[in-house]
Amino acid sequence: MEPVPRTVLIVDDHAGFRRQARRALEADGYQVVGEAPNGAAGIQAAAELEPDVVLLDVHLPDGSGFDIVSRMLAGSVVLISTHDRQDYADLIRRSGARGFLAKDQLCGATLEALVAEG
């Protein structure tokens, strides 16, 4: 089944991960409308671009993704990290984010499943 085309903003301080995530998501039918290297740029990009989904790194140079979620004026925010979900279970629940994906599990199918959950 083809994923529903969605627009995505990637907010992560590692340029290599942003490139990798862009390639993987675009290969799965997503349109990556922007990238940001930190929370402040991510908040601004989300407001300007109005993506359907924001991939927001938990650890950014200018703050925690858990704190930045509430300032995102976009659709669904999905927190991402190299750490496991269990490391952040309470913070994820309290953050207001749509959910969490480990970076090594990011692909169109996992993102679609998470966003479609609720």
C-alpha positions in Angstrom: 0.0 0.0 0.0 1.4 3.4 -1.0 1.7 5.9 1.8 -0.6 9.0 1.7 1.6 11.8 0.4 2.5 14.1 3.3 4.7 17.1 3.8 7.5 16.7 6.3 9.8 19.1 8.1 13.0 17.6 9.5 14.4 19.4 12.6 17.8 17.8 13.6 21.2 19.3 14.3 23.0 16.5 12.3 23.1 17.4 8.6 24.0 13.8 7.7 20.8 12.5 9.4 18.7 15.1 7.7 20.0 14.0 4.3 19.5 10.4 5.1 15.9 11.0 6.4 15.1 13.1 3.4 16.2 10.4 1.0 14.3 7.6 2.8 11.1 9.6 3.1 11.1 10.9 -0.4 11.7 7.4 -1.7 8.6 6.4 0.2 6.4 9.1 -1.3 6.7 11.9 1.2 7.6 15.5 0.3 10.2 17.0 2.6 9.4 20.7 2.5 12.2 21.8 4.7 15.0 21.1 7.2 16.2 23.0 10.3 19.3 22.5 12.4 17.9 23.7 15.7 14.7 24.4 17.6 14.4 28.1 16.8 14.8 27.6 13.1 12.4 24.6 13.3 9.7 26.7 15.0 10.0 29.3 12.3 10.1 26.8 9.5 7.0 25.0 10.9 5.1 28.3 11.0 6.1 29.3 7.5 5.9 25.9 5.7 2.9 24.3 7.6 4.0 20.7 7.1 1.7 17.8 7.9 4.4 16.2 10.0 7.4 17.6 11.9 10.2 15.2 12.8 11.8 16.8 15.8 15.0 15.6 17.4 14.9 15.2 21.2 18.4 16.8 21.6 19.0 20.1 19.9 21.7 22.7 20.5 19.2 25.3 21.6 16.8 23.1 23.7 15.0 19.9 24.3 12.6 18.7 21.7 10.2 17.9 24.6 10.0 21.6 25.4 9.9 22.8 21.7 6.9 20.6 20.8 4.4 23.0 22.4 5.8 25.9 20.3 5.4 24.1 17.0 2.5 25.6 14.9 2.3 22.6 12.6 0.4 19.3 12.2 1.7 16.2 14.0 5.0 16.4 15.8 7.0 13.2 16.0 10.0 13.1 18.3 13.1 11.3 17.1 16.2 10.2 18.8 19.0 7.6 18.6 17.9 6.5 22.0 15.1 4.0 22.6 11.5 5.0 23.3 11.7 3.4 26.8 14.3 6.0 27.8 11.8 8.8 27.3 8.4 7.2 27.9 7.1 9.7 30.5 8.5 12.7 28.7 6.9 11.6 25.4 3.5 11.2 27.1 3.7 14.7 28.7 5.2 16.5 25.6 2.1 16.7 23.5 3.9 15.1 20.6 2.1 12.6 18.3 4.6 10.0 19.2 8.3 8.9 19.0 10.4 7.0 16.5 14.0 5.8 17.0 16.1 7.3 14.2 17.2 3.8 13.0 13.5 2.8 12.5 12.5 5.9 10.4 10.9 5.1 7.1 7.7 6.0 5.4 5.9 2.9 6.7 6.8 3.5 10.4 6.0 7.2 10.1 2.7 6.6 8.4 1.7 4.0 11.0 2.5 6.4 13.8 0.7 9.3 12.3 -2.4 7.2 11.4 -2.7 5.9 15.0 -4.9 8.6 16.2 
